[in-house]
């Protein structure tokens, strides 16, 4: 694992890693809680001016962390108020110790004027919540949200499922989340991401070595992961050694998608991009493409001739392809070449209710599927779960690399997963997915393995969307690609 890799972990992994760490260090679990509380206090003291601060602490480990942080800040001169919505005999053993050492009488809810505080620390629930919050705790969270006082959560906002990002009925809307050791999946997946505010990792001394060899390996998609991936051409490269990408064009009424895809592939670095089109639509492609080569065919036999060019390194099919029997026949020809293939859009939905046929045809090819959730549902109508769970399920069923597009685009390949943080909201525009297919197809043609081509392709696409900003269209998205590539290099 790379040193600064932003890995994500689940609740079960957290518990297991902490147990191993405590056993190896030969100290009590309370000692780790003390470290966590001290780290939270140090962060707050360093980054905020002294003000009245309210700690809302639960009965478990999260509450204990908060009580310890409160004690340390009190010793540093902060004016501390605590509220614990439980009887003392309901607190866990370690939280009871933390409570007794603080020596502050908790406020009663009826006497709690939340709006008077300058800061709230949410230590009510941590990573273990799996049921909806109800009753007095629901009212409490609604009250702190409506107060508009800035909220800092410990590990994850109360009410967010740390393994899924799901809101368990209600959740704290935080300005900042201070999470321990590694990001939790709920810190990144929507809707949890929106409740976290800015998430920062707090070091509590658990070394990266404790997290090695996790399965599956789930990481945030960022440039650190791909830093050893070289995109620049070698000094003796030519257009063919830089990668030959073949894009399959669509009918006359749907030419735009394939053209966007082809232009994106070339901007990404593919040395030669060819668009294979039906004779009936060739005029549109010939008149609108310049550096991309157009090859037309009249029938399946002529398409096979184009596909059999041994110089082709990757095939992208789906953008603007159209659905139905004709598209399936085209797909059969492509699969017969046993090439590296990016399959998107219509090439996926053409196999609606024909999953077994797709699985059979693709069994000898190296495939990257790039569906959004609706397209995936056409293949697997009974698929359930969040975006991460759906991507893993699809990848296992298709035995392929999956790029499941959403604000949290997820890439899965066997035991490796990368998740994109939301943020490229300008990408919600027609043709954006066609551009992504072209980027990934180019990276495949340039010799990247499917997981790298997919994960890096998604990151390049996302960064281009951020640079493009307001007014972004698929055409202008392509224009941002050189800036992203320069940044990467």
ABEGO torsion letter per residue (X at the ends): XBAABBBBBBAAAAAAAAAAAAAAAGBBAAAAAAAAAAAAAAAAAAABBBBBBBBBBBABAAAAAAAAAAAAAAAAGBBBBBBBABBAAABBAAAAAAAAAAGBBBBBAAABBAAABABBBBAABBAABABBBBEAAAAAAAAAAAAGBBBBBBGBBBGBBAAAGBBBGBBBBBABBBBBGBBBAAAABOAAAAAAEBBBBBBAGBBAAAABGBOBBBBBBBAAAAAABBABBBAABBAAAAEBBBBBBBBAAAAAAAAAAAAAAAAAGBABBBBBBBAAAAAAAAAABAABBBBBBABAAAAAAAAABAABABBBBGBGAEBEAAAAAAAAAAAAAGBBBBBBEAAAAAABGAAAAAAAAAAABBBBBBBBAAAAAAABAABBEBAAAAAAAAAAAAGBBBBBBBABBBBBBEABBBBBBBGBAAABBBGAAAAAAAAAAAAAAAGBBAAAAAAAAAAAAAAAAAAAEBGBBAAAAAAAAAAAAAAAX
